[in-house]
Amino acid sequence: MTIVSNRKAAMGQIANRVCVHAEDIRRLEKWVEELAVNARVSVRLENHGTVEGIVAVTPNVQVFRDPQGQEGINGVVKLIDTRDPGQSALVWLSDIEAVSHLDSVRMGSSKA
């Protein structure tokens, strides 16, 4: 599942998948640029699921280890549920296939 649920992952230690190739890391960085704080987005996942919400904090990439201990890059984005603001989802950047903006908020247009 793409939503982060275990404490170690949320604390920045373990990721189900890490990126080690430059092309994959550039893809993660592209999602960071797309996911500006306060943007309302629909995120299509590689498993064909979708998650919709408001970006709580602009994500960043960082070093994780996968379950086999390989070190690499990944990141998460926290999306707040617009229908129930008390609920949120953390989505791995590496699991994102596409981002659709549901409002006009883009990187650089909103300061938080």
Secondary structure, DSSP 4 states (H G I P E B T S, - for coil): --B--SHHHHTTSB-S--B-SHHHHHHHHHHHHH--TT-EEEEEETTS-EEEEEESS----EEEE-TT--EEEE-EEEEE-SS-TT-EEEEEGGGEEEEEESSS--TTT---
